[in-house]
C-alpha cells in the first residue's frame, strides 16, 4: 500500500524559506521529513495505490520496452543503410545523421535502464517511494514521469543544490543576474573591461 502526499501551500512557503534555500531538505532524516509533512497539514492526494494501479504501471513499462526495442532495430538498420558511398557533402551529412542516431540510441539505452529499474521496484514493492526521504511520490508525478525516483520536494531541493533552478544566481549564458526568476541587472561594459 502506497500513500501519496502533497504539502499545503503554507507549509511549502515555510519549507522554501528555510529548508529548501539551504538544501537541508536533502539531508533530513526520513522521520523528520515525515513529521514536517504531518505537522504542515499534508493531505492524501492520490489515495492508496492499489494492485491494479501497479499493474497499469507495469503494463505501461512493458509496452515502453517493446516500443523501444522495435525502434532500436529500426535505428540500427537506418545507421547501416546510411553508411554507403556518396560525395563529400553526402558523407558529412550522413556522419552528422549517424552521430545523432547514436546519441538517440544512447538516450534510449539510458531510458530503458530507468524502465528496468522501475519494473524491479514494482516487483520489489518499493515503486513510488522517494529514494531520498522515503515518503511516497505523488500519484500525479508518477503519471507524468513514471520513472521518477524522488518526490517533488526532494527533487526541487536536489535541483537547487545542483544549480538547475535559477534562484539568486547569475546566468552563465547571458551574464544577467537573476533573482527569484526576474532579471535584476545587466552587466556593465566597464565590469567586463575590469575583469580583463
Secondary structure, DSSP 8 states (H G I E B T S, - for coil): -EEEEE--HHHHHHHIIIIIHHTGGGGS-HHHHHHHHHHTT-EEEEEEE-HHHHHHHHHHHHHHHHHHHHHHHHHHHHHHHTTS---HHHHHHHHHHHHHHHHHHHHHHHHHHHHHHHHHHHHHT-TTB-TTT--B--HHHHHH-TT--S-HHHHHHHHHHHT-S-SSEE-TTT--EEETTEEEE---HHHHHHH-
